[in-house]
């Protein structure tokens, strides 16, 4: 069920970009989709739902893993599809710079690191900013929870400390604190972790308190997000629909944590989950380019539907041709690197049976014959 909701969240973001934002329609999206626009203008909240789900999934998948295993898992999951999407998107908007353009290919190369947002380098695709937010969450969780051992207690302490850090940013704001406390988005990750602890163990007063505090903080911060995402600055939109959507997202996760969907095992949900990430990576710049070039030749609604379907097909191809073959290879390559670090970090060097690594310069000097 979680995979299905991830796809729903991705599609709401896709529809938001295609029917609410005016980039592909020369600023005329509201007049082209007068009814749909009233709903789709809130589709960006799918990102918040992603973060809520991410807290749940990362806590679940990191249980019993070391830091090295956690890093390998995340890198092998994120980077193959991302590298391909960056290069495909860059090629498309370089050939057809209808909506976006590539300033230089050095920026494209830096985008391959997924760190460009932190260096204030333009994203090849505007949606990549969320990936940097995810990376910061992964790093914090790895250092503060996984490194100490993923346990009920450590997860609860992490949730409380991160919440306090976000609140501290209100009273003692600083760029560094804001970067890592992420008060606009951290309530979703924290609530996701608490929901997983409810699912794995049982609901308690402590976990319920964490979820309720996160919910109230999220409802407060969503007001700011509505302001960030105004399509037209001189046309404010009601805040209550956004708050209602956030409440529904928390309600869904609460039902999930209580086991309400445990019996739902539909096969298509696995495929839905596999399509979500590549669809999110590919849909924006490429979809805008397609719509911008065909908007005078194809009716608006069929063009949007066709573009969504085309992006889903492209996402499936990316999953089959890139993620599935390259993900395991990257995982094994990284595992070998992690094991090399571990073997040479043990007292006495690598264990018997493992090939010794290349000697360091100091070791070479220690065994070099005198006078050589």
C-alpha positions as CSV (number, residue, x, y, z in Angstrom):
1,X,0.0,0.0,0.0
2,X,2.9,2.3,0.8
3,X,4.2,1.9,-2.8
4,X,0.9,2.8,-4.2
5,X,0.7,6.0,-2.2
6,X,4.2,6.9,-3.3
7,X,3.0,6.7,-6.9
8,X,-0.1,8.8,-6.0
9,X,2.2,11.4,-4.4
10,X,4.4,11.5,-7.5
11,X,1.4,11.9,-9.8
12,X,0.1,14.8,-7.8
13,X,3.4,16.6,-8.3
14,X,3.4,15.7,-12.0
15,X,-0.1,17.1,-12.5
16,X,0.8,20.2,-10.5
17,X,3.7,20.9,-12.8
18,X,1.7,20.2,-16.0
19,X,-1.6,22.0,-15.2
20,X,-0.9,24.5,-12.4
21,X,2.5,26.0,-13.2
22,X,2.5,28.1,-16.3
23,X,6.1,27.4,-17.6
24,X,5.0,25.0,-20.3
25,X,1.9,27.0,-21.2
26,X,3.5,30.5,-21.4
27,X,1.8,31.5,-18.1
28,X,-1.7,30.5,-19.2
29,X,-2.2,27.3,-17.2
30,X,-5.0,28.8,-15.0
31,X,-7.0,29.9,-18.0
32,X,-6.4,26.7,-19.9
33,X,-7.5,24.5,-17.0
34,X,-9.9,26.7,-15.0
35,X,-11.5,23.9,-13.0
36,X,-8.6,21.4,-12.7
37,X,-6.2,24.3,-11.7
38,X,-8.2,24.9,-8.5
39,X,-7.2,21.4,-7.3
40,X,-3.9,20.8,-9.0
41,X,-2.4,24.0,-7.6
42,X,-2.0,22.1,-4.3
43,X,-0.2,19.2,-6.0
44,X,3.2,20.2,-4.7
45,X,2.1,18.8,-1.3
46,X,3.0,15.4,-2.8
47,X,6.6,16.3,-1.8
48,X,5.6,16.6,1.9
49,X,3.9,13.1,1.6
50,X,7.2,11.8,0.1
51,X,9.1,13.1,3.2
52,X,6.5,11.5,5.5
53,X,6.9,8.1,3.7
54,X,10.7,8.5,3.6
55,X,10.9,8.7,7.4
56,X,8.9,5.5,7.7
57,X,10.9,3.6,5.0
58,X,14.4,4.7,6.0
59,X,13.7,3.8,9.7
60,X,12.4,0.4,8.5
61,X,15.2,-0.4,6.0
62,X,18.1,0.7,8.3
63,X,17.1,-1.7,11.1
64,X,20.1,-4.0,11.9
65,X,22.4,-2.3,9.4
66,X,25.8,-0.7,9.9
67,X,26.6,2.8,8.6
68,X,28.5,1.3,5.7
69,X,25.6,-1.0,4.8
70,X,23.2,2.0,5.1
71,X,25.3,4.2,2.8
72,X,25.7,1.4,0.2
73,X,21.9,0.8,0.2
74,X,21.0,4.4,-0.2
75,X,23.6,5.2,-2.9
76,X,22.8,2.1,-4.9
77,X,19.1,3.0,-4.7
78,X,19.4,6.7,-5.6
79,X,22.3,7.2,-8.0
80,X,21.9,4.9,-11.1
81,X,18.5,6.3,-12.1
82,X,19.5,9.8,-11.1
83,X,22.6,9.8,-13.2
84,X,20.6,8.6,-16.2
85,X,17.9,11.2,-15.6
86,X,20.3,14.1,-15.3
87,X,22.0,13.2,-18.6
88,X,18.7,12.6,-20.4
89,X,17.1,15.8,-19.1
90,X,20.2,17.8,-19.9
91,X,20.3,16.4,-23.5
92,X,16.6,17.2,-24.0
93,X,16.7,20.8,-22.8
94,X,20.0,21.4,-24.5
95,X,18.5,20.3,-27.9
96,X,15.1,22.0,-27.2
97,X,15.7,24.9,-24.8
98,X,12.0,25.8,-24.8
99,X,11.5,26.1,-21.1
100,X,14.9,25.7,-19.4
101,X,18.5,25.9,-20.7
102,X,21.9,24.6,-19.9
103,X,24.4,27.3,-19.0
104,X,27.4,25.0,-19.2
105,X,28.1,21.3,-19.0
106,X,30.3,21.7,-15.9
107,X,27.1,22.4,-14.0
108,X,25.6,19.2,-15.5
109,X,28.7,17.3,-14.3
110,X,28.3,18.8,-10.8
111,X,24.6,17.8,-10.8
112,X,25.7,14.2,-11.0
113,X,26.9,14.4,-7.4
114,X,23.4,15.3,-6.2
115,X,25.1,18.0,-4.1
116,X,24.7,20.9,-6.4
117,X,21.8,22.5,-4.4
118,X,24.1,22.8,-1.4
119,X,26.7,24.6,-3.5
120,X,24.0,27.0,-4.9
121,X,24.6,25.6,-8.4
122,X,21.4,25.4,-10.6
123,X,19.7,22.1,-10.8
124,X,19.4,20.6,-14.3
125,X,15.8,19.9,-13.3
126,X,14.1,22.1,-10.7
127,X,12.7,19.1,-8.8
128,X,16.1,17.9,-7.8
129,X,16.1,20.2,-4.7
130,X,14.1,17.6,-2.8
131,X,16.9,15.0,-3.3
132,X,19.3,17.3,-1.4
133,X,16.8,17.5,1.4
134,X,16.6,13.7,1.5
135,X,20.4,13.4,1.5
136,X,20.6,15.7,4.6
137,X,18.1,13.5,6.4
138,X,20.0,10.4,5.5
139,X,23.3,11.9,6.8
140,X,21.7,13.0,10.1
141,X,20.0,9.6,10.6
142,X,23.2,7.7,9.7
143,X,25.4,9.7,12.1
144,X,22.9,10.1,15.0
145,X,21.1,6.8,14.8
146,X,22.7,4.1,12.6
147,X,26.2,4.8,13.9
148,X,25.0,4.2,17.4
149,X,22.8,1.2,16.5
150,X,19.2,1.5,15.2
151,X,17.0,0.9,18.2
152,X,13.7,2.1,19.6
153,X,15.4,4.4,22.1
154,X,17.9,5.9,19.6
155,X,15.1,6.6,17.1
156,X,13.0,8.4,19.8
157,X,16.0,10.4,20.9
158,X,16.7,11.4,17.3
159,X,13.1,12.5,16.8
160,X,13.1,14.6,19.9
161,X,16.5,16.3,19.3
162,X,15.7,17.1,15.6
163,X,12.3,18.6,16.7
164,X,14.0,20.7,19.3
165,X,16.6,21.9,16.8
166,X,13.8,22.9,14.4
167,X,12.1,24.9,17.1
168,X,15.4,26.5,18.2
169,X,15.7,27.8,14.6
170,X,12.7,30.0,15.3
171,X,14.3,31.8,18.3
172,X,18.0,31.7,17.3
173,X,18.0,31.5,13.5
174,X,21.2,30.9,11.7
175,X,22.0,29.7,8.2
176,X,23.8,26.6,9.5
177,X,21.1,25.6,11.9
178,X,18.4,26.2,9.3
179,X,20.2,24.0,6.8
180,X,20.4,21.0,9.1
181,X,17.3,21.4,11.3
182,X,15.1,21.9,8.2
183,X,12.1,23.1,10.2
184,X,9.8,23.3,7.2
185,X,10.3,19.6,6.3
186,X,11.7,17.8,9.4
187,X,8.2,17.3,11.0
188,X,7.4,14.9,8.2
189,X,10.5,12.8,8.5
190,X,10.1,12.7,12.3
191,X,6.5,11.7,12.1
192,X,7.4,9.0,9.6
193,X,9.9,7.5,12.0
194,X,7.4,7.6,14.8
195,X,4.8,5.9,12.7
196,X,7.2,3.1,11.8
197,X,8.0,2.6,15.5
198,X,4.3,2.3,16.1
199,X,4.0,-0.2,13.3
200,X,7.0,-2.3,14.5
201,X,6.2,-2.2,18.2
202,X,2.9,-0.6,19.3
203,X,1.4,2.9,19.7
204,X,2.5,4.5,23.0
205,X,1.9,7.9,24.6
206,X,5.5,8.9,23.7
207,X,5.1,8.0,20.0
208,X,1.7,9.6,19.8
209,X,3.1,12.7,21.3
210,X,5.9,12.9,18.7
211,X,3.4,12.4,15.9
212,X,1.0,15.1,17.3
213,X,3.8,17.7,17.8
214,X,5.1,16.9,14.3
215,X,1.6,17.3,12.9
216,X,1.0,20.7,14.5
217,X,4.4,21.9,13.3
218,X,3.7,20.6,9.8
219,X,0.3,22.4,9.8
220,X,2.1,25.6,10.9
221,X,4.8,25.3,8.3
222,X,2.4,24.5,5.4
223,X,1.2,28.1,5.6
224,X,4.7,29.1,4.6
225,X,4.9,26.5,1.9
226,X,1.6,27.8,0.4
227,X,3.3,31.2,0.1
228,X,6.4,29.7,-1.5
229,X,4.3,27.9,-4.1
230,X,2.0,30.7,-5.2
231,X,1.6,30.4,-9.0
232,X,0.8,34.1,-9.2
233,X,2.2,36.4,-6.4
234,X,-0.8,38.7,-6.7
235,X,-3.3,35.9,-6.4
236,X,-3.2,34.3,-2.9
237,X,-4.9,30.9,-2.5
238,X,-6.7,29.5,0.5
239,X,-4.5,27.7,3.1
240,X,-7.1,25.4,4.5
241,X,-7.1,22.9,1.5
242,X,-3.3,22.4,2.0
243,X,-3.8,21.9,5.8
244,X,-6.6,19.4,5.0
245,X,-4.3,17.4,2.6
246,X,-1.6,17.3,5.2
247,X,-4.1,16.0,7.8
248,X,-5.2,13.3,5.3
249,X,-1.6,12.3,4.7
250,X,-1.0,11.9,8.5
251,X,-4.3,10.0,8.8
252,X,-3.2,7.6,6.1
253,X,0.1,7.0,7.8
254,X,-1.7,6.4,11.1
255,X,-3.9,3.8,9.6
256,X,-0.8,2.2,8.0
257,X,1.0,2.2,11.4
258,X,-2.0,0.5,13.0
259,X,-1.9,-2.3,10.4
260,X,-5.1,-1.3,8.6
261,X,-3.6,-2.2,5.2
262,X,-1.6,-5.3,6.1
263,X,-3.9,-7.6,4.1
264,X,-3.5,-5.5,0.9
265,X,-0.8,-7.4,-1.2
266,X,-1.7,-6.4,-4.7
267,X,1.1,-7.2,-7.2
268,X,0.8,-4.0,-9.1
269,X,1.9,-2.0,-6.0
270,X,5.4,-3.3,-6.4
271,X,5.5,-1.9,-10.0
272,X,4.0,1.3,-8.8
273,X,6.7,1.7,-6.2
274,X,9.4,1.0,-8.8
275,X,8.1,3.7,-11.2
276,X,7.8,6.4,-8.6
277,X,11.4,7.5,-8.3
278,X,12.3,7.5,-12.1
279,X,9.0,9.2,-12.9
280,X,9.7,12.0,-10.4
281,X,13.2,12.4,-11.8
282,X,12.2,12.6,-15.5
283,X,8.8,14.2,-15.7
284,X,9.5,17.9,-15.1
285,X,12.0,19.4,-17.6
286,X,11.2,16.8,-20.3
287,X,7.5,17.0,-19.8
288,X,7.5,20.8,-20.0
289,X,9.6,20.7,-23.2
290,X,7.1,18.3,-24.8
291,X,4.1,20.4,-23.8
292,X,5.7,23.6,-24.8
293,X,6.5,22.3,-28.3
294,X,3.1,20.6,-28.9
295,X,0.7,23.0,-27.1
296,X,-0.5,24.6,-30.4
297,X,-0.9,21.2,-32.2
298,X,-2.7,19.0,-29.6
299,X,-5.6,19.9,-27.4
300,X,-4.5,20.8,-23.8
301,X,-6.1,17.9,-21.8
302,X,-5.1,15.1,-24.2
303,X,-1.6,16.6,-24.4
304,X,-1.3,16.5,-20.6
305,X,-2.7,12.9,-20.4
306,X,-0.4,11.8,-23.2
307,X,2.6,13.4,-21.6
308,X,1.9,11.8,-18.3
309,X,1.6,8.4,-19.9
310,X,4.8,8.9,-22.0
311,X,6.7,9.9,-18.8
312,X,5.5,6.7,-17.1
313,X,6.7,4.6,-20.0
314,X,10.0,6.4,-20.0
315,X,10.2,5.8,-16.2
316,X,9.5,2.1,-16.7
317,X,12.3,1.9,-19.3
318,X,14.7,3.7,-17.0
319,X,13.8,1.3,-14.2
320,X,14.3,-1.8,-16.4
321,X,17.3,-0.7,-18.4
322,X,19.2,1.3,-15.8
323,X,18.1,0.7,-12.2
324,X,17.7,-3.0,-12.4
325,X,21.1,-3.8,-14.1
326,X,23.2,-1.1,-12.6
327,X,21.8,-0.9,-9.1
328,X,23.2,-4.3,-8.0
329,X,26.5,-3.7,-9.7
330,X,27.0,-0.4,-7.9
331,X,25.9,-2.0,-4.7
332,X,28.5,-4.8,-5.0
333,X,31.2,-2.3,-6.0
334,X,30.4,-0.1,-3.0
335,X,30.3,-3.1,-0.7
336,X,33.7,-4.1,-1.8
337,X,35.0,-0.6,-1.0
338,X,33.3,-0.7,2.4
339,X,34.8,-4.1,3.2
340,X,38.2,-2.9,2.2
341,X,37.9,0.0,4.7
342,X,36.7,-2.4,7.4
343,X,39.5,-4.9,6.8
344,X,42.2,-2.3,7.0
345,X,40.7,-0.7,10.0
346,X,40.8,-3.8,12.2
347,X,43.8,-4.2,14.6
348,X,46.5,-6.1,12.8
349,X,45.3,-5.3,9.3
350,X,43.2,-7.6,7.1
351,X,42.1,-10.9,8.5
352,X,43.7,-14.1,7.3
353,X,42.3,-15.2,3.9
354,X,41.8,-11.7,2.6
355,X,44.2,-10.4,0.1
356,X,46.4,-7.6,1.5
357,X,45.9,-4.2,0.1
358,X,48.6,-2.3,-1.8
359,X,51.2,-1.3,0.8
360,X,51.4,2.3,1.8
361,X,54.6,4.3,1.2
362,X,55.5,4.1,4.8
363,X,55.2,0.3,4.7
364,X,57.2,0.2,1.5
365,X,60.0,2.2,3.2
366,X,59.9,-0.1,6.2
367,X,60.7,-3.2,4.1
368,X,63.0,-1.5,1.6
369,X,66.5,-2.9,1.8
370,X,69.1,-0.5,3.2
371,X,70.9,1.4,0.5
372,X,68.3,0.8,-2.2
